[in-house]
Amino acid sequence: MCTLARIRALLFLLALLLPRTAWAAAPPQAENRPPAVVNDVYTIFNVDDVHADSQYFHPQLNQESPDLFIVTTQEEDYLKTAMYIYRKDENVYMHTRGVFYLYNPRKIDFSGIPVRFISNNDGFQFADGTKLCPHLPPDVHKVGTSERWFEMRWRRVYGNYYLITLFRGEKRAVEEMLMTERDGKDLMPVLGESSKERDLRGYFASMGGNNKYISKRERVNGELQRTVYNLIPVREKDLPPDFPRGLVRWIP
């Protein structure tokens, strides 16, 4: 009986040491891959027609359209993904369908892995079997009017510069830009560090079209005053000399 008890004890310890089956979205191949290296770098996908090197794009995986190319980058818990249509006659890539936020909290590195777009559910399938679908980040805040509204997400990148992302009832961003205040007004009291810690209660935000702004009405010494923060997009060529190089990158 002592020998039997020892065998049972050894089997119990062995069961504890063996890896348990992982019921995760990612298959074993993805589980074994190292995390991507993320150093608080923000990425903005070019929306203009671009002449790009094919190195920016994933190899195609049985793509329905041979002219559709996909580029991804890890940012916080999301694999940000964009698609481009290649126009062979002009040798340019044309941005299409906005930016997909694929939830990838383990920061699995998909660099160079063939991928295809699954059109019936807006998902993406990688060659190792991993399927990722877009998610609306939980820290978005609804702004605008009942007729013209957006779900807004933001991160302070540096100084008075913010990465602002706009969703509109879908699990993909319809617009994403690096922005600042046109006249130099400090945005920190309004937006804080991010939409994780701050909402826009007490403010009105209009984010449609080219005239984007945040405003606030309040009484000062008995008089009603309106403060307007005009937001303008910032391109790479517009960055000031003291802006840390490499903190924001535009690709492809």
C-alpha positions as CSV (number, residue, x, y, z in Angstrom):
1,M,0.0,0.0,0.0
2,C,2.9,2.3,0.7
3,T,4.3,1.8,-2.8
4,L,0.8,2.4,-4.3
5,A,0.5,5.6,-2.3
6,R,3.9,6.8,-3.5
7,I,3.0,6.1,-7.1
8,R,-0.3,8.1,-6.7
9,A,1.6,11.0,-5.2
10,L,4.1,11.0,-8.0
11,L,1.4,10.9,-10.6
12,F,-0.3,13.9,-8.9
13,L,2.9,15.9,-8.9
14,L,3.5,15.0,-12.5
15,A,0.0,16.3,-13.5
16,L,0.8,19.6,-11.8
17,L,4.0,20.0,-13.7
18,L,2.7,19.2,-17.1
19,P,1.4,22.1,-19.2
20,R,-2.4,22.3,-19.3
21,T,-4.4,22.7,-22.5
22,A,-4.7,26.4,-23.4
23,W,-8.2,27.4,-24.4
24,A,-7.1,30.5,-26.1
25,A,-8.0,32.1,-29.4
26,A,-4.4,31.7,-30.7
27,P,-3.3,28.2,-31.8
28,P,-0.1,26.4,-30.4
29,Q,2.1,28.0,-33.1
30,A,1.1,31.5,-32.0
31,E,1.4,30.6,-28.3
32,N,5.0,29.7,-28.8
33,R,6.0,32.9,-30.6
34,P,7.7,35.7,-28.7
35,P,5.8,39.0,-28.0
36,A,6.4,41.8,-30.4
37,V,8.7,44.6,-29.2
38,V,6.6,47.6,-28.3
39,N,8.4,50.8,-27.2
40,D,5.5,53.4,-27.0
41,V,5.8,54.1,-30.7
42,Y,2.6,55.3,-32.4
43,T,1.8,54.4,-36.0
44,I,-0.4,56.3,-38.5
45,F,-1.3,54.6,-41.7
46,N,-1.0,56.8,-44.8
47,V,-4.4,57.5,-46.4
48,D,-3.0,59.1,-49.5
49,D,-2.0,57.0,-52.5
50,V,1.5,55.9,-51.8
51,H,4.5,54.4,-53.7
52,A,5.5,51.8,-51.1
53,D,8.1,49.1,-50.8
54,S,6.4,45.7,-50.6
55,Q,8.4,44.9,-47.4
56,Y,5.7,46.8,-45.4
57,F,3.1,44.3,-46.4
58,H,2.4,40.8,-45.2
59,P,2.7,38.0,-47.7
60,Q,-0.8,37.1,-49.1
61,L,-2.6,34.0,-47.9
62,N,-5.1,32.7,-50.5
63,Q,-6.3,36.3,-50.8
64,E,-9.7,36.7,-52.6
65,S,-8.3,39.7,-54.4
66,P,-4.7,39.5,-55.6
67,D,-4.5,43.3,-55.5
68,L,-5.3,43.5,-51.7
69,F,-2.4,43.9,-49.4
70,I,-2.3,44.1,-45.6
71,V,0.0,45.9,-43.2
72,T,-0.1,45.5,-39.3
73,T,1.6,47.0,-36.3
74,Q,1.3,46.3,-32.6
75,E,0.2,49.2,-30.4
76,E,-0.7,48.6,-26.8
77,D,-3.1,45.6,-26.7
78,Y,-4.1,45.9,-30.4
79,L,-2.7,44.7,-33.7
80,K,-3.6,47.7,-35.8
81,T,-4.3,46.6,-39.3
82,A,-4.9,48.5,-42.6
83,M,-5.5,47.3,-46.1
84,Y,-4.3,48.8,-49.4
85,I,-5.4,48.1,-53.0
86,Y,-2.5,48.0,-55.4
87,R,-3.1,49.9,-58.6
88,K,-0.6,48.4,-61.0
89,D,-1.2,50.9,-63.8
90,E,-0.1,53.8,-61.5
91,N,2.2,51.7,-59.2
92,V,0.6,53.0,-56.1
93,Y,-1.1,51.6,-53.0
94,M,-4.5,53.0,-52.2
95,H,-5.8,52.9,-48.5
96,T,-9.2,51.3,-48.0
97,R,-11.7,50.7,-45.3
98,G,-10.1,52.5,-42.3
99,V,-8.0,50.9,-39.5
100,F,-9.0,47.7,-37.8
101,Y,-8.1,47.2,-34.1
102,L,-7.5,43.5,-33.6
103,Y,-7.3,42.5,-30.0
104,N,-3.9,41.0,-29.3
105,P,-3.2,41.5,-25.6
106,R,-0.4,38.9,-25.5
107,K,1.3,41.0,-28.2
108,I,2.0,37.9,-30.3
109,D,4.4,38.8,-33.1
110,F,2.9,38.2,-36.6
111,S,5.7,39.9,-38.5
112,G,6.1,38.4,-42.0
113,I,3.3,35.8,-41.5
114,P,1.0,35.4,-44.5
115,V,-2.5,36.7,-43.9
116,R,-5.8,37.1,-45.6
117,F,-8.9,39.2,-45.0
118,I,-12.1,37.3,-44.3
119,S,-14.7,39.6,-45.9
120,N,-17.8,38.0,-44.3
121,N,-16.9,38.9,-40.7
122,D,-14.2,41.6,-41.2
123,G,-11.7,39.2,-39.6
124,F,-8.1,38.3,-40.5
125,Q,-6.6,34.8,-40.7
126,F,-2.9,34.1,-40.5
127,A,-1.0,31.2,-42.0
128,D,-0.6,29.5,-38.6
129,G,-4.4,29.3,-38.2
130,T,-4.8,32.3,-35.9
131,K,-8.0,34.3,-36.6
132,L,-8.3,37.8,-35.2
133,C,-11.4,40.0,-35.4
134,P,-11.7,43.7,-34.8
135,H,-12.8,45.0,-31.4
136,L,-14.1,48.4,-30.4
137,P,-11.7,49.6,-27.7
138,P,-13.5,50.0,-24.3
139,D,-12.1,53.5,-23.7
140,V,-14.0,55.3,-26.5
141,H,-16.3,58.1,-25.7
142,K,-19.3,59.2,-27.8
143,V,-19.2,62.8,-29.0
144,G,-21.1,65.0,-31.4
145,T,-24.9,65.2,-32.0
146,S,-27.5,62.5,-32.6
147,E,-27.2,63.1,-36.3
148,R,-23.4,63.4,-36.5
149,W,-21.6,61.4,-33.8
150,F,-18.4,59.5,-33.4
151,E,-16.8,57.3,-30.8
152,M,-13.5,59.0,-29.9
153,R,-10.3,57.6,-28.4
154,W,-7.1,59.5,-27.7
155,R,-3.6,59.3,-26.4
156,R,-1.2,62.1,-25.6
157,V,1.9,61.4,-27.6
158,Y,4.1,64.3,-26.7
159,G,3.5,67.8,-25.4
160,N,0.3,69.1,-27.0
161,Y,0.2,66.4,-29.6
162,Y,-2.5,63.7,-29.5
163,L,-3.2,60.6,-31.5
164,I,-7.0,60.8,-32.0
165,T,-9.0,57.9,-33.4
166,L,-12.6,58.0,-34.5
167,F,-15.0,55.1,-34.8
168,R,-18.6,55.2,-35.9
169,G,-20.6,52.2,-34.8
170,E,-18.2,49.8,-36.3
171,K,-15.2,47.9,-35.1
172,R,-12.8,49.8,-37.3
173,A,-11.6,53.3,-37.1
174,V,-12.9,55.6,-39.8
175,E,-10.2,58.2,-39.1
176,E,-7.0,58.3,-37.1
177,M,-4.7,61.3,-37.0
178,L,-2.0,63.0,-35.0
179,M,-3.5,66.3,-33.9
180,T,-2.8,69.5,-32.0
181,E,-4.5,72.7,-31.1
182,R,-4.4,75.3,-33.9
183,D,-3.7,78.3,-31.7
184,G,-1.5,76.6,-29.1
185,K,-4.2,76.3,-26.4
186,D,-3.2,73.6,-23.8
187,L,-5.2,70.4,-24.4
188,M,-4.1,68.7,-21.2
189,P,-6.9,70.1,-19.0
190,V,-9.4,68.8,-21.6
191,L,-8.0,65.5,-22.8
192,G,-5.5,64.6,-20.1
193,E,-3.1,61.7,-20.9
194,S,-5.7,59.5,-22.6
195,S,-9.3,58.5,-23.0
196,K,-8.6,55.8,-20.4
197,E,-8.5,58.3,-17.6
198,R,-10.6,61.1,-18.9
199,D,-13.9,61.6,-20.7
200,L,-15.4,64.7,-22.2
201,R,-18.2,65.5,-19.8
202,G,-18.8,69.2,-19.7
203,Y,-17.4,69.6,-23.3
204,F,-18.9,69.4,-26.8
205,A,-16.8,67.8,-29.5
206,S,-17.5,68.1,-33.2
207,M,-15.2,65.7,-35.1
208,G,-16.8,65.5,-38.6
209,G,-15.3,67.0,-41.7
210,N,-12.2,69.3,-41.7
211,N,-13.4,71.6,-38.9
212,K,-12.8,69.6,-35.8
213,Y,-13.1,71.2,-32.4
214,I,-13.9,70.8,-28.7
215,S,-15.8,73.5,-26.9
216,K,-16.9,74.4,-23.4
217,R,-19.5,76.9,-22.1
218,E,-19.1,78.2,-18.6
219,R,-20.0,81.2,-16.5
220,V,-17.1,83.4,-15.6
221,N,-17.9,86.3,-13.2
222,G,-21.6,85.9,-14.1
223,E,-21.0,85.9,-17.8
224,L,-21.4,83.0,-20.2
225,Q,-18.2,82.3,-22.0
226,R,-17.4,79.8,-24.7
227,T,-13.9,78.4,-25.1
228,V,-13.1,76.6,-28.4
229,Y,-10.2,74.2,-28.9
230,N,-9.6,73.9,-32.7
231,L,-8.0,70.6,-33.6
232,I,-5.8,70.4,-36.7
233,P,-4.1,67.3,-38.2
234,V,-0.3,67.2,-38.1
235,R,1.7,65.5,-40.9
236,E,5.3,64.2,-40.5
237,K,6.6,67.2,-42.4
238,D,4.9,69.6,-40.0
239,L,6.5,68.2,-36.8
240,P,8.6,70.8,-34.9
241,P,12.3,70.3,-34.5
242,D,12.0,69.3,-30.8
243,F,9.5,66.5,-31.5
244,P,11.2,63.2,-30.7
245,R,12.0,61.5,-33.9
246,G,10.6,58.0,-34.3
247,L,7.9,58.5,-31.6
248,V,5.3,58.6,-34.4
249,R,5.8,56.8,-37.7
250,W,3.7,57.1,-40.9
251,I,3.6,53.8,-42.9
252,P,3.8,52.5,-45.5
